[in-house]
Amino acid sequence: MMAFLRFWKDFLIGDDLTLAVGVVAGIAAVAILHAAGAPAWWALPVAVAATMALSLRRAIRRPKG
């Protein structure tokens, strides 16, 4: 059972928790905007781009080694 749970954790989260949380937050933002009747097509690309930029910034600042 633990191996099964570890597989899903590695599959869904992978190497960077920030990216996983950012995508989930983007999907939630799309759902909220859609439920409010607002145009929601732009929210997910913006969320993904922002989380990628944050993740890359953190990776560049991380010391080598």
Buried (B, 14 or more C-beta within 10 A) or exposed (E): EEEEEEEEEEEEEEEBEBBBEBBEBBEEBBEEBEEEEEEBEEBBEEBBEEBBEBBEEEEEEEEEE
